[in-house]
Amino acid sequence: MRRIYDSGAIHRDDDDPGAPNEIKRETKLQALRSVPSSTLSDLLVPHGVRHRFVSVDVTTPESEYGVGESIPFTVTIRNHVPFPVSLTTASPVLWTWNVDGDVEASAVPLRDPPDETGRFEFDRGEHKRFHKRWDQMFRVTDTDWEPAEPGEYTIGASVNTTDSAAKGLADETTVRIIR
């Protein structure tokens, strides 16, 4: 469409209401530019203190569940400050959950993430909420699963950083399985 207007093929007249007119601007248009939150975080916030602004919470709707019931849980990760924050993670897997220390309730590794870091980005005041469930089963081999016995179990979640518990980037909750 721009070629038609630039070619001079259209009759232009400022006095004729049916003809297109010339647009005369005093200033040039400029695109609105924005800075990605990760860049802003990198420029303004030192790496050593970013973890202080982020918290992790794990919650379950109930504290007791019957044998064989699915246990839903919610992981909420919040940025508590009014500016963007980004955390560098150990791999592209940004966060993990576990049951009694077994990642995703499995004694065998479920995935082999690449040896590259990731970035968990939060806008100002943002909270991210993830809904998961544990089916009361533990994976013991690649093909075998064992049911959880009645008792207490700890469901935890953490941001995939080195020493996340010491940095306050981990949380856990306890549930009880009853007959």
Secondary structure by P-SEA (a helix, b strand, c coil): caaaaaaccbbbbcccccbbbbbbbcbbbbccccccaaaaaaaccccccccccbbbbbbbccccccccbbbbbbbbbbbcccbbbbbbcccccccccccccccccccccccccccbbbbbccccbbbbbbbbbbcccccccccbbbbbcbbbbbbbcccccccccccccccbbbbbbcc
